[in-house]
Amino acid sequence: MSIKHPIIVITGSSGSGSNRVSDVFSHIAWREKISHLIVDGSAFHRYERDEMAVRVEKACADGRYLSHFSPDGNRLDLLESLFSEFSSNGSGQYRHYLHTEDQALQHGQEVGSFTPWESLPSNLDLLVYQGLHGAFTGPDVNIKRHVDLTLGVAPIVNLEWIQKIHVDIKNRGYTLDAVRAAIQHRLHDYVHYITPQFSQTDINFQRIPLVDTSNPFDARDMPENDESMVVISFREPRDHDFAFLLKRIDGAFMTRRNSLVVPGGKMEFAMEMLLNPLVHEMMEQRRQLQEI
């Protein structure tokens, strides 16, 4: 952790809606005049798409589990190195994983490939990570120890699957059968390596649909924001002004001393109300330290 070079992570899978949180951070950064960079966790996968498919098929044949959820499918050592270097001196190496045809055309490469490693821009105020392992701790790596604020985005699992199915089919060119097979294969790693992180995060956002999601593989539409509620839980509730939040967010209510519920359509607004003061405080501490 570093006051001078703070790191915020958003942990959630590709169907979690974690991109909504990164959008909120972009808005906050614009208002606060913060120089920030959002690093995609996919950039720290171990293999490019074609090689990963071969490796997964071999693992299945050998009775082993391998997915992007597992440490073996990623270079978590390099992710920890990035966080360690940035928190120490504001430097580090990152790259991009090209998910879509548009991204591939932009970089002149194949879909599912990595761009070359490059140095972080100089004079960044804040590094934001969006991916699968922002709060991961294990015997060989400890990502979380370098992080100043950890956020988890974990909708109930059927909704997460619906969102992943729609994203992978619409934006990444997968078939329904391919997405179903990927979900089934990743369940073991999801249980062992992803869900434990949500017990380590500072704030969790869990979207709950108010419409039928019983069969996510037959859902024609994703539930709209207004067709859901969002449970926001806090590891340290004493650090937050719930009376203020309840007054400002229409339809909000408390279910436990550390759980705030807001209408789905108010999710981004609630995030900004929660996170803007935290980011502002980080930046004030950073500026004070620079003035010494």
N, C-alpha and C positions, 0 to 999 in steps of 0.2 A: 504494500500500500504506500501511496506517495501523495503528499499534499501538493508538491510542485508539479507532478505529472500524473494526475488522477486517471483511473480506468473505471469505466462502467461497463458491465456485461448484461446482455439480454439473452437468457437461456430458454430455448424452446425449439421444437422440431419444425420441419418445413410446413407442417399443417397447423401450427399453433397460432399463427397470426402475429408472430413476433415482429414482423415488418411494420406493424402499426405502431409499436413502441419506438422503433428507430425513426419513423416519420415524426413522432412527437419530439424526439431529441433534435431533429433537424430544425423544427420550429423554435425550440428553446434556444438552440445555438444561434439562430438568426436574431432573436430578440436580445439575447445577452451579449451579442457580438463576440461569440466564442469560435475560435479556430478548432474544428474537430474533424475526425475521420472515423467512418464506420467501417470496421473490418468484418468481412464475411467469414464465418467459421468454416464454410465449404473450402476455403482456400487452404485449409490445413488437413484436408483429406490426404490419405497416403497414396492413393492411386487415381489416375485419370479414369474416365467412365468405362472405356472398353476393357482396360486391364482389371478394373474392379469387378466387372461382370464375370470375367474368367476366374478371378480369385474366389468370388462368392460361389460359383458353380463347383469349384474344386473343394471348397470348405464343406459344402453340403454333401458332396460325395464322400468326404472323409468323416462325416458326422460332427463337424465343427460349426461354430457360429462365427460369421463375419459380416459386419454391416458398418455403415457410417456412424452408427450409434456406439460401436465398441472402440476401445482404445487401439486395438490392432488395425482398425480401418483408418486411423488418423495419425498425424505427426503431432501429438500433444506435447512432445518435448520441444518442438519448434514454437508452438503456441505459448508455452510457458516462457521460453526464451524471449519472445516478443514482449510479453508482459513485464518480465524482469528488466529487460533493457529499457523499455519505455518508462517504467516507474523510477528507474535509477537516473536516467539522463535524457529521456525524451526521444530516444532513437529506437531503431528496430527494423526488421525486414517483414514485408508482407507481399501477397500476390492475390490474383483473382482466379476463381473457378468459373468457367463460362457455362452457365446453365442453359441459355437459350440461343436460338439462331441469331437474334439481333446482337447479343453480346459477342458471339463468335465472329460475325461479320465486322463488328466494330474493331476487333483485335486482329482480324485476319487469321483466325485459327479455327480448329474443329470444336464443335459442341462437346462439352465434357472434358476439355483440356484445361491446363493451368497456364496462366501468363507467367513470364519470367519474374523472379523475385526482384523487388525494388525497395529502396529505402523509404521510410516514412517521411512525409513532408516535415520540414524544419519548423520549429516554433509552434507546434500543436499545443493547444490548451487542454485538450481532452481526447482520449482514445475510447471509442465505443466499439464493443465486440457484440456481434449478433450471430448466434450459432448454437451448437449442441452442447458444448462443454465448458461454458463460462464459469460454472461453479464446481467443476470436477475436481475431486481429490482421489488419489490412488497411491499405491505403494511406490511408484516411480516418479510421478509428477503431482504437483499440487498447484492447480491453476488458481484456485480461489484466494490463496494467501496474498496474491499480488493485486487484488481487486478492491476498489473503494466502495462500490455499490453494486449489488447483484440483484437482478430482476428476473423472475421466472414467469413464463407465459405458458400455461398448461390448461387448455380447455378440456372438458370431459372428453374421453377418448373417442367416442363415436363422432363427435363434432370435429375433432382433430383429424380423424380419418377422412371425413367428408371433404374438409378443406384441402387435405393432401391430394385426394383423388382429383378434385377439380383443378388444382394448380398443376399437377403433373401431367394431366391429360391436355389441358388447355395451353399451358406455357412451355411444357417440356417434351411434348410429343409422345408420351407413353400411352399404352392401351390400358383399359380397365383391368384386364387379366394381369398385366405386368405390375400395376400398382398394387393389386390385391396380393400378388406373390411377394412383393417387397415388404408390405406391411406384415404379412405372416412370418416372413423370415426374420424381421427385425425385432419381433416381440421379446425374445429372450434378452437381447441387448438393451432394449428400451427399459425393461424391468430392472436390470442390474446396473445400468450405467447412466440412464437419463433421469428416471424418477427420483433416485436418491438425492440428486442435486437440489430438488425443490424443497428439501428440508434444510438446506444451507443458505438459500437465498434470503435477501432482506425483505423483499416485497414480492408476492405472487399475484398474478392476475389469472383468474380461471373463469372462462366464459361458459355459461350454461344455457343451452337453447330451451325455449319454451314451446317448441314444436317437436313433432315426432322425428327422432333420428335413430329409430330402432335398427334399421338396416342401412348402414352408411353406403353400402355398395349398390344400393338401388335408389339413392337420393338424387333427384333430378336437379335440385337447387340447393345452394348453401343457405342456411338460415340467415335472415337479415339481422343487422345489429339490433333493430327494434323488436326482434323476435327472441331476444335473449336477455339475460342478466349477467353481471360480472361480479364475482366474489373477489375482493382484494384483501389479502391477509398480510399481516405485518409481524415480522419476527420480534421487533422491539416496539410495541404500541406506544410506549411512553414518549417516543421521539416524534409523535404526530399529533396534530390538533384536530381531533375528530369533530369537535363541536363546530369548528370553522368549516370543515369539509361537508358536514351534514347540512349546514346552512347554505352553502354555495352550490351544491350539486342536487338538482331537483330529482326527487324520487329515491334518494339515497337513504339507507337505514343500516343499523348495526345488528348483527346476529350474535357476535361474541365480542369480547373486549378487544380482540385483535382482528376482527373481520368486518369489513365495510362492503355493503352490496350496493351496486349502482345499476341503473338501466343500461342495456347494451349500447344504446345510442349515445350514452354519455361517457363511454369508455375513454376516448381520447381526451375529452375535457377533464375527466377525473385524473388521468395520467399527468396532464400538464399541471393541474392544481397540486398534485403530490410531488412531482419531480422537479418542477421549476425552482421551488425554494431550496431543494437539496443541491441542485446544480449551481445555483447562485451562491450558496454558502461555500461550496467547493472552490469556485472561482475567486471569491473574496479572500479565502485563506491562501490561495495560490498567489494572488496579487500582493497581499501583505508580506508573504515570504519573499517575493521578488524585490520588494522595496527595502528589505533589511540589508 
